[in-house]
Amino acid sequence: MADAFGDTVRRLAPSLSPALARVAIYLDQNRAMALANSALQIAAHLGTSDATVIRTVQALGFDGLPDLKQALAAGLDEQRSPATNMRRTLAEAGTDTSKAIAAVLNAHREGMEALQTEGGQAAILAAVTALHPVARIAVFGIGPSAHLAQYMAFQLTRSGRQALLLDATGWALADKLLGLRQGDAVVMLAYGKPYREAQAAMGEARRLGLPVVLVTDTESSAIARQATVVLLARRGRANQVALHATTLAALEAVILGLTAADSDNALQQLADLDRLRKLVSP
């Protein structure tokens, strides 16, 4: 499948100044982040000026950043599939195992650096603030994200929070959504183009007036505009195989933040866990 933007960057980067080429390569390798951030935010991440970002965008043939974002959004919708993303990842790594390992570690490093920015930490704090007052936290995630949703629900219970797991698809999800009630909040793991289950979960949460913390990789999607808090946690590099360590780190930061906000309850819950473990110990 054609990658028009990537082809443009590879064709023009050698003729750009080092400063502009660096921005162009960043935009190509971090498309979801480019969609979510302003020129000033992109510049801050790269340690350059917003004027340099704008000049790069124009040098790549776009009128401005909004024009580039439209092209990136369209490309992401057309090109995201597990098979095509894996092909791109393997094409970059080739048959070099060391290069493949380095690519994974570098992608995780970049994702963690984004979480550690002032904006990333502010989003985590906003998520904790939205979730702390509620009686129960529902966690939505399907496909690979279902495992992360299960883990978060497990850890919430251990820390003394009531949790509801929404990890089903199709009609089975409808039965689980019946369990939502006023006073809950929803943590939603939803990446890529919104699918029916994510739209249904968001719609039911909004009908009940529940706060929703959306963990995703772009603020520009229709579902992101409906969320109370958007926590950006990238899944590797754009148009490459999905990686989940940054998402897990973001969830664990939220969990520990909630634990710190109600430490007495969390410690009592863990004391009860120790008591129950003794009952089943051999």
Residue frames relative to the residue before (quaternion, step in Angstrom):
aa qw qx qy qz dx dy dz
M 1.0000 0.0000 0.0000 0.0000 0.00 0.00 0.00
A 0.5129 -0.6759 0.4424 0.2907 3.57 -0.92 0.95
D 0.1396 -0.7478 0.6440 0.0810 3.53 -1.20 0.69
A 0.2075 -0.8427 0.4837 0.1133 3.54 0.27 1.30
F 0.6767 0.4910 -0.3119 0.4514 3.59 0.88 -0.88
G 0.6556 0.5073 -0.3117 0.4644 3.57 0.92 -0.87
D 0.6330 0.5257 -0.3288 0.4635 3.56 1.00 -0.79
T 0.6410 0.5319 -0.3172 0.4534 3.58 1.02 -0.86
V 0.6626 0.4996 -0.3071 0.4659 3.57 0.91 -0.92
R 0.6811 0.4876 -0.3025 0.4548 3.61 0.84 -0.90
R 0.6633 0.5072 -0.3056 0.4576 3.58 1.08 -0.70
L 0.7799 0.3814 -0.1799 0.4625 3.60 0.89 -0.93
A 0.5390 0.6724 -0.4012 0.3105 3.60 1.08 -0.64
P 0.6579 0.5172 -0.3465 0.4237 3.66 0.86 -0.78
S 0.7057 0.4519 -0.2712 0.4734 3.60 1.12 -0.54
L 0.5826 0.5825 -0.3735 0.4263 3.61 1.25 -0.11
S 0.5922 -0.5273 0.4532 0.4073 3.54 -1.28 0.30
P 0.6608 -0.5129 0.3449 0.4259 3.64 -1.12 0.43
A 0.6505 0.5219 -0.3270 0.4445 3.62 0.96 -0.81
L 0.6986 0.4550 -0.2755 0.4786 3.59 0.92 -0.90
A 0.6250 0.5372 -0.3427 0.4509 3.59 1.01 -0.75
R 0.6272 0.5396 -0.3336 0.4519 3.59 1.03 -0.78
V 0.6611 0.4856 -0.3075 0.4823 3.59 0.94 -0.83
A 0.6463 0.5342 -0.3243 0.4378 3.59 0.92 -0.88
I 0.6652 0.4899 -0.3014 0.4761 3.59 0.92 -0.89
Y 0.6245 0.5315 -0.3386 0.4613 3.60 1.02 -0.75
L 0.6590 0.5080 -0.3124 0.4584 3.60 0.89 -0.91
D 0.6570 0.5116 -0.3091 0.4595 3.58 1.02 -0.78
Q 0.7493 0.4156 -0.2162 0.4681 3.59 0.89 -0.93
N 0.7676 0.2835 -0.1461 0.5560 3.60 1.25 -0.36
R 0.0422 0.8722 -0.4864 0.0293 3.55 0.88 0.99
A 0.6443 0.5158 -0.3386 0.4518 3.59 0.94 -0.78
M 0.6558 0.4952 -0.3070 0.4801 3.58 0.99 -0.80
A 0.6223 0.5313 -0.3424 0.4618 3.58 1.04 -0.71
L 0.6359 0.5232 -0.3227 0.4667 3.57 1.05 -0.74
A 0.7360 0.4605 -0.2366 0.4361 3.56 0.94 -0.87
N 0.7573 0.4121 -0.1942 0.4679 3.60 1.12 -0.58
S 0.4951 -0.6199 0.5232 0.3111 3.51 -1.32 0.44
A 0.6802 -0.4555 0.3578 0.4492 3.57 -1.30 0.15
L 0.6405 0.5330 -0.3231 0.4487 3.59 1.02 -0.79
Q 0.6683 0.4930 -0.3005 0.4691 3.60 0.99 -0.82
I 0.6299 0.5161 -0.3305 0.4772 3.58 1.00 -0.79
A 0.6526 0.5194 -0.3096 0.4567 3.57 0.96 -0.89
A 0.6457 0.5250 -0.3238 0.4500 3.59 0.96 -0.85
H 0.6523 0.5165 -0.3216 0.4520 3.58 0.98 -0.81
L 0.7373 0.4128 -0.2216 0.4867 3.58 1.04 -0.79
G 0.4216 -0.7085 0.4686 0.3173 3.58 1.23 -0.26
T 0.5715 0.5436 -0.3973 0.4691 3.56 1.04 0.83
S 0.6050 -0.5637 0.4124 0.3822 3.60 -1.22 -0.23
D 0.5817 -0.5729 0.4326 0.3824 3.56 -1.20 0.46
A 0.5800 0.5737 -0.3766 0.4390 3.58 1.15 -0.53
T 0.6354 0.5189 -0.3293 0.4675 3.59 1.04 -0.73
V 0.6223 0.5319 -0.3352 0.4663 3.58 1.04 -0.77
I 0.6743 0.4901 -0.2973 0.4655 3.59 0.87 -0.94
R 0.6437 0.5131 -0.3310 0.4613 3.61 0.95 -0.80
T 0.6278 0.5334 -0.3334 0.4586 3.57 1.04 -0.75
V 0.6386 0.5312 -0.3162 0.4583 3.55 0.94 -0.95
Q 0.6894 0.4707 -0.2795 0.4744 3.58 0.90 -0.89
A 0.6322 0.5319 -0.3321 0.4550 3.58 1.06 -0.70
L 0.6629 0.4876 -0.2979 0.4839 3.58 1.23 -0.51
G 0.6404 -0.5821 0.3032 0.3989 3.57 1.31 0.12
F 0.5845 0.5695 -0.3800 0.4355 3.59 1.24 0.27
D 0.5607 -0.6175 0.4346 0.3398 3.56 -1.13 0.64
G 0.7744 -0.1763 0.1473 0.5895 3.56 1.08 -0.73
L 0.7475 -0.4077 0.2712 0.4489 3.56 -1.30 0.00
P 0.6282 0.5231 -0.3713 0.4402 3.68 0.90 -0.67
D 0.6314 0.5319 -0.3249 0.4614 3.59 1.04 -0.78
L 0.6588 0.4968 -0.3035 0.4764 3.58 0.97 -0.86
K 0.6490 0.5273 -0.3257 0.4412 3.61 0.95 -0.84
Q 0.6148 0.5379 -0.3516 0.4572 3.59 1.03 -0.69
A 0.6655 0.4954 -0.2999 0.4709 3.57 0.96 -0.86
L 0.6566 0.5075 -0.3157 0.4601 3.59 0.97 -0.80
A 0.6532 0.5197 -0.3188 0.4489 3.58 0.92 -0.89
A 0.6571 0.5004 -0.3110 0.4702 3.57 0.94 -0.86
G 0.6653 0.5139 -0.3021 0.4494 3.56 0.97 -0.83
L 0.6398 0.5222 -0.3298 0.4574 3.57 1.00 -0.79
D 0.6539 0.5169 -0.3213 0.4495 3.59 0.91 -0.86
E 0.7054 0.4791 -0.2675 0.4488 3.57 0.97 -0.90
Q 0.7997 0.3965 -0.1568 0.4227 3.57 0.91 -0.91
R 0.5675 0.6236 -0.3982 0.3611 3.61 1.16 -0.23
S 0.3458 0.6598 -0.6268 0.2283 3.52 -0.77 1.11
P 0.6187 -0.5743 0.3634 0.3941 3.62 -1.01 0.65
A 0.6733 0.5116 -0.3109 0.4339 3.58 0.93 -0.88
T 0.6990 0.4560 -0.2895 0.4686 3.60 0.81 -0.95
N 0.6336 0.5238 -0.3402 0.4565 3.60 1.02 -0.70
M 0.6532 0.4971 -0.3203 0.4729 3.59 0.98 -0.77
R 0.6206 0.5419 -0.3472 0.4480 3.59 0.99 -0.77
R 0.6630 0.4951 -0.3129 0.4662 3.59 0.93 -0.86
T 0.6448 0.5263 -0.3238 0.4499 3.57 0.97 -0.84
L 0.6953 0.4608 -0.2729 0.4794 3.58 0.90 -0.94
A 0.6035 0.5549 -0.3607 0.4448 3.58 1.09 -0.65
E 0.6682 0.4893 -0.2983 0.4744 3.59 1.04 -0.76
A 0.7245 0.4303 -0.2465 0.4788 3.59 0.96 -0.89
G 0.2742 -0.7655 0.5312 0.2379 3.58 1.12 -0.63
T 0.7023 -0.4166 0.3309 0.4730 3.59 -0.99 -0.82
D 0.4748 0.6781 -0.4246 0.3668 3.56 1.32 0.24
T 0.3339 -0.7738 0.5047 0.1873 3.59 -0.30 1.27
S 0.6405 0.5315 -0.3279 0.4469 3.59 0.95 -0.83
K 0.6518 0.5082 -0.3114 0.4690 3.56 1.02 -0.82
A 0.6322 0.5271 -0.3309 0.4614 3.59 1.04 -0.74
I 0.6487 0.5074 -0.3142 0.4722 3.58 0.96 -0.86
A 0.6594 0.5097 -0.3073 0.4593 3.58 0.92 -0.90
A 0.6306 0.5422 -0.3385 0.4403 3.60 1.03 -0.78
V 0.6470 0.5087 -0.3166 0.4716 3.58 0.99 -0.82
L 0.6914 0.4812 -0.2879 0.4555 3.58 0.81 -0.97
N 0.6469 0.5104 -0.3209 0.4670 3.59 1.02 -0.75
A 0.6369 0.5201 -0.3306 0.4632 3.59 1.01 -0.78
H 0.6534 0.4967 -0.3142 0.4771 3.59 1.00 -0.80
R 0.6267 0.5354 -0.3386 0.4538 3.58 0.99 -0.77
E 0.6629 0.5034 -0.3061 0.4620 3.57 0.93 -0.88
G 0.6485 0.5188 -0.3161 0.4587 3.56 1.02 -0.81
M 0.6649 0.4939 -0.2998 0.4734 3.58 0.97 -0.83
E 0.6172 0.5383 -0.3493 0.4553 3.58 1.03 -0.71
A 0.6424 0.5162 -0.3236 0.4649 3.58 1.03 -0.76
L 0.6463 0.5107 -0.3194 0.4686 3.61 1.02 -0.78
Q 0.7029 0.4882 -0.2669 0.4431 3.58 1.05 -0.75
T 0.4747 0.6519 -0.4594 0.3723 3.60 1.21 -0.02
E 0.6794 -0.4732 0.3585 0.4312 3.56 -1.26 0.27
G 0.6660 0.5026 -0.2998 0.4625 3.58 0.98 -0.82
G 0.6493 0.5230 -0.3160 0.4528 3.58 1.01 -0.82
Q 0.6883 0.4641 -0.2845 0.4795 3.57 0.90 -0.88
A 0.6120 0.5397 -0.3520 0.4585 3.59 1.08 -0.65
A 0.6428 0.5170 -0.3253 0.4623 3.61 1.02 -0.75
I 0.6330 0.5141 -0.3366 0.4709 3.60 1.01 -0.76
L 0.6524 0.5035 -0.3115 0.4732 3.59 0.95 -0.86
A 0.6424 0.5175 -0.3255 0.4621 3.60 0.98 -0.79
A 0.6278 0.5290 -0.3325 0.4641 3.58 1.06 -0.73
V 0.6550 0.4989 -0.3113 0.4745 3.59 0.92 -0.88
T 0.6507 0.5275 -0.3135 0.4473 3.58 0.95 -0.86
A 0.6765 0.4868 -0.2909 0.4698 3.58 1.01 -0.80
L 0.7313 0.4526 -0.2356 0.4526 3.59 1.02 -0.79
H 0.5842 0.6497 -0.3723 0.3130 3.59 0.98 -0.76
P 0.7341 0.4529 -0.2911 0.4138 3.67 0.74 -0.86
V 0.6107 0.6196 -0.3613 0.3355 3.62 1.10 -0.50
A 0.5797 -0.6059 0.4312 0.3329 3.54 -1.27 0.47
R 0.8110 0.0152 0.0438 0.5833 3.57 1.02 -0.76
I 0.2451 -0.7676 0.5788 0.1253 3.56 -1.10 0.77
A 0.1967 -0.7567 0.6155 0.0989 3.57 -0.74 1.09
V 0.1530 -0.7883 0.5924 0.0644 3.58 -0.95 0.89
F 0.1393 -0.8048 0.5762 0.0304 3.56 -0.65 1.21
G 0.3067 0.7219 -0.5907 0.1893 3.54 -0.99 0.90
I 0.0320 -0.7946 0.6063 0.0065 3.59 -0.91 0.89
G 0.7201 0.3550 -0.3081 0.5103 3.57 -1.24 0.36
P 0.8168 -0.1541 0.1268 0.5413 3.62 -0.96 -0.75
S 0.6348 0.5478 -0.3332 0.4313 3.60 1.08 -0.67
A 0.5084 0.6487 -0.4270 0.3719 3.61 1.21 -0.33
H 0.6384 0.5302 -0.3337 0.4471 3.60 1.01 -0.76
L 0.6530 0.4913 -0.3095 0.4862 3.58 1.06 -0.74
A 0.6254 0.5299 -0.3347 0.4649 3.58 1.05 -0.73
Q 0.6413 0.5200 -0.3165 0.4671 3.57 0.99 -0.85
Y 0.6503 0.5153 -0.3128 0.4623 3.57 0.95 -0.86
M 0.6722 0.4940 -0.3140 0.4533 3.59 0.87 -0.88
A 0.6428 0.5149 -0.3279 0.4628 3.59 0.94 -0.84
F 0.6260 0.5423 -0.3203 0.4598 3.58 1.03 -0.83
Q 0.7087 0.4552 -0.2641 0.4699 3.58 0.85 -0.99
L 0.6012 0.5469 -0.3639 0.4551 3.60 1.05 -0.62
T 0.6479 0.5117 -0.3143 0.4686 3.58 0.97 -0.86
R 0.6530 0.5199 -0.3082 0.4565 3.56 0.96 -0.85
S 0.7199 0.4299 -0.2493 0.4846 3.58 1.06 -0.67
G 0.6509 -0.5738 0.3009 0.3956 3.57 1.24 0.35
R 0.5580 0.5872 -0.3966 0.4319 3.58 1.25 0.28
Q 0.4224 -0.6518 0.5542 0.2994 3.55 -1.16 0.55
A 0.0646 -0.8160 0.5742 -0.0168 3.57 -0.87 0.95
L 0.1389 -0.7483 0.6442 0.0762 3.53 -1.23 0.67
L 0.2484 -0.7902 0.5466 0.1225 3.59 -0.73 1.06
L 0.0825 -0.7727 0.6293 0.0118 3.56 -0.84 1.07
D 0.2351 0.8108 -0.4934 0.2096 3.59 0.25 1.26
A 0.5131 0.6472 -0.4156 0.3809 3.60 1.22 0.34
T 0.2978 -0.7248 0.5876 0.2016 3.54 -1.34 0.23
G 0.8066 0.2940 -0.2002 0.4721 3.55 -1.31 0.27
W 0.8345 -0.1757 0.1393 0.5033 3.56 -1.12 -0.72
A 0.5839 0.5844 -0.3807 0.4154 3.60 1.10 -0.57
L 0.6157 0.5341 -0.3523 0.4599 3.60 1.10 -0.62
A 0.5925 0.5768 -0.3698 0.4238 3.59 1.03 -0.74
D 0.6444 0.5128 -0.3220 0.4669 3.61 0.99 -0.81
K 0.6708 0.4907 -0.3075 0.4632 3.58 0.96 -0.80
L 0.6404 0.5329 -0.3309 0.4432 3.58 1.02 -0.75
L 0.5336 0.6154 -0.4046 0.4157 3.59 1.21 -0.39
G 0.6482 0.5528 -0.3141 0.4191 3.58 1.15 -0.56
L 0.5200 0.6298 -0.4264 0.3888 3.59 1.22 -0.26
R 0.0256 0.7952 -0.6051 0.0294 3.56 -1.06 0.73
Q 0.6465 -0.4991 0.3956 0.4200 3.54 -1.27 0.33
G 0.6932 0.4065 -0.3426 0.4867 3.54 -0.95 0.95
D 0.5896 0.5459 -0.3648 0.4704 3.57 1.31 -0.19
A 0.1543 -0.6995 0.6676 0.2032 3.50 -1.45 -0.08
V 0.2841 -0.7602 0.5637 0.1535 3.56 -1.22 0.47
V 0.1512 -0.7104 0.6787 0.1092 3.52 -1.10 0.88
M 0.0807 -0.8244 0.5601 -0.0086 3.57 -0.57 1.17
L 0.1723 -0.7492 0.6334 0.0886 3.55 -0.86 1.04
A 0.2357 0.7779 -0.5400 0.2183 3.59 -0.32 1.22
Y 0.0284 -0.8059 0.5893 -0.0506 3.54 -0.56 1.25
G 0.7821 0.3368 -0.2376 0.4674 3.53 -1.24 0.46
K 0.7686 -0.3154 0.2604 0.4919 3.53 -1.29 -0.39
P 0.5065 -0.6746 0.4290 0.3229 3.63 -0.74 1.00
Y 0.2197 -0.7725 0.5862 0.1063 3.56 -0.89 0.99
R 0.7389 -0.4640 0.2519 0.4186 3.56 -1.25 0.38
E 0.6559 0.5216 -0.3266 0.4372 3.58 0.91 -0.85
A 0.6585 0.4961 -0.3137 0.4710 3.59 0.95 -0.84
Q 0.6511 0.5097 -0.3151 0.4657 3.56 0.98 -0.82
A 0.6473 0.5165 -0.3191 0.4609 3.58 1.01 -0.79
A 0.6632 0.5005 -0.3060 0.4648 3.58 0.93 -0.91
M 0.6547 0.4940 -0.3149 0.4777 3.59 0.95 -0.82
G 0.6553 0.5266 -0.3176 0.4387 3.58 0.93 -0.87
E 0.6750 0.4808 -0.2978 0.4739 3.59 0.94 -0.85
A 0.6265 0.5267 -0.3378 0.4647 3.59 1.03 -0.74
R 0.6695 0.4830 -0.3016 0.4769 3.58 0.93 -0.83
R 0.6177 0.5440 -0.3542 0.4440 3.62 1.00 -0.72
L 0.7287 0.4130 -0.2276 0.4965 3.55 1.05 -0.80
G 0.4640 -0.7031 0.4296 0.3253 3.57 1.28 -0.08
L 0.3801 0.7479 -0.4654 0.2820 3.59 1.13 0.64
P 0.4659 -0.6358 0.5175 0.3332 3.61 -1.05 0.60
V 0.1400 -0.7909 0.5938 0.0473 3.57 -1.02 0.85
V 0.1518 -0.7419 0.6486 0.0762 3.54 -0.91 1.05
L 0.1399 -0.8079 0.5711 0.0401 3.57 -0.49 1.22
V 0.1478 -0.7571 0.6325 0.0698 3.57 -0.79 1.08
T 0.2119 0.7770 -0.5417 0.2405 3.55 -0.43 1.25
D 0.4832 -0.6751 0.4682 0.3026 3.58 -1.24 -0.23
T 0.7756 0.2225 -0.1790 0.5629 3.62 1.21 0.24
E 0.3606 -0.7321 0.5408 0.2037 3.54 -1.09 0.76
S 0.6096 0.6224 -0.3302 0.3633 3.58 1.25 -0.22
S 0.5338 0.6397 -0.4172 0.3631 3.62 1.20 -0.15
A 0.6432 -0.5323 0.3873 0.3911 3.55 -1.24 0.43
I 0.6686 0.5015 -0.3072 0.4551 3.58 0.98 -0.79
A 0.6146 0.5468 -0.3518 0.4468 3.60 1.09 -0.64
R 0.6479 0.5304 -0.3256 0.4392 3.58 1.02 -0.71
Q 0.6680 0.4877 -0.3016 0.4743 3.60 1.24 -0.28
A 0.5748 0.6268 -0.3659 0.3780 3.60 1.25 -0.30
T 0.5253 -0.6067 0.4974 0.3297 3.54 -1.25 0.50
V 0.7791 0.0284 0.0232 0.6259 3.56 1.00 -0.94
V 0.1566 -0.7564 0.6268 0.1023 3.58 -1.00 0.83
L 0.1038 -0.7844 0.6114 0.0122 3.54 -0.66 1.18
L 0.2287 -0.8053 0.5367 0.1057 3.56 -0.36 1.27
A 0.1159 0.7614 -0.6246 0.1292 3.55 -0.71 1.16
R 0.2592 -0.8257 0.4831 0.1331 3.55 -0.09 1.28
R 0.3129 -0.7359 0.5753 0.1721 3.54 -1.16 0.71
G 0.7884 -0.2283 0.1193 0.5587 3.55 0.44 1.20
R 0.6997 -0.4456 0.3492 0.4358 3.55 -1.25 -0.44
A 0.6382 -0.5558 0.3752 0.3781 3.52 -1.15 0.67
N 0.8552 0.1290 -0.1179 0.4879 3.54 -1.09 0.88
Q 0.6227 0.4679 -0.3788 0.4998 3.57 1.16 0.59
V 0.7442 -0.4066 0.2665 0.4581 3.56 -1.29 0.15
A 0.4995 -0.6724 0.4649 0.2867 3.57 -1.01 0.88
L 0.0806 -0.7675 0.6358 0.0136 3.54 -1.02 0.96
H 0.2857 -0.8409 0.4519 0.0843 3.59 -0.81 0.96
A 0.4208 0.7353 -0.4660 0.2551 3.61 1.18 -0.03
T 0.6550 0.5113 -0.3290 0.4486 3.61 0.93 -0.78
T 0.6212 0.5266 -0.3365 0.4728 3.58 1.04 -0.75
L 0.6540 0.5096 -0.3118 0.4641 3.58 0.93 -0.88
A 0.6483 0.5165 -0.3208 0.4582 3.58 0.95 -0.85
A 0.6426 0.5174 -0.3235 0.4634 3.59 0.98 -0.81
L 0.6615 0.5003 -0.3069 0.4668 3.59 0.94 -0.87
E 0.6669 0.4934 -0.3148 0.4612 3.59 0.92 -0.82
A 0.6102 0.5355 -0.3538 0.4644 3.59 1.08 -0.62
V 0.6449 0.5068 -0.3158 0.4770 3.57 1.01 -0.81
I 0.6531 0.5230 -0.3153 0.4479 3.59 0.91 -0.93
L 0.6931 0.4614 -0.2897 0.4720 3.59 0.84 -0.93
G 0.6047 0.5495 -0.3507 0.4575 3.58 1.11 -0.65
L 0.6569 0.4937 -0.2991 0.4851 3.57 1.01 -0.82
T 0.6260 0.5345 -0.3319 0.4608 3.57 1.05 -0.76
A 0.6639 0.5005 -0.3033 0.4655 3.57 0.93 -0.88
A 0.6522 0.5310 -0.3107 0.4429 3.58 1.10 -0.70
D 0.7804 0.1347 -0.0819 0.6052 3.60 1.22 -0.39
S 0.0172 0.8751 -0.4832 0.0189 3.54 0.84 1.06
D 0.6128 0.5585 -0.3696 0.4194 3.63 0.98 -0.71
N 0.6700 0.4921 -0.2940 0.4716 3.57 0.93 -0.90
A 0.6480 0.5224 -0.3175 0.4543 3.58 0.99 -0.84
L 0.6750 0.4893 -0.3011 0.4629 3.58 0.91 -0.86
Q 0.6299 0.5179 -0.3375 0.4702 3.60 1.04 -0.70
Q 0.6360 0.5301 -0.3270 0.4556 3.58 1.02 -0.80
L 0.6760 0.4772 -0.2950 0.4778 3.58 0.96 -0.81
A 0.6007 0.5326 -0.3596 0.4755 3.59 1.11 -0.57
D 0.6420 0.5036 -0.3192 0.4819 3.58 1.03 -0.77
L 0.6117 0.5424 -0.3474 0.4593 3.58 1.07 -0.70
D 0.6435 0.5118 -0.3237 0.4682 3.58 0.94 -0.85
R 0.6406 0.5295 -0.3197 0.4551 3.59 0.97 -0.86
L 0.6922 0.4754 -0.2792 0.4658 3.58 0.89 -0.92
R 0.6096 0.5519 -0.3531 0.4462 3.59 1.05 -0.67
K 0.6340 0.5331 -0.3348 0.4492 3.58 1.02 -0.75
L 0.6299 0.5526 -0.3362 0.4299 3.57 1.10 -0.66
V 0.7612 0.3492 -0.1888 0.5128 3.59 1.12 -0.65
S 0.4554 0.6791 -0.4613 0.3445 3.59 1.24 0.07
P 0.5096 -0.6533 0.4600 0.3193 3.61 -1.01 0.74
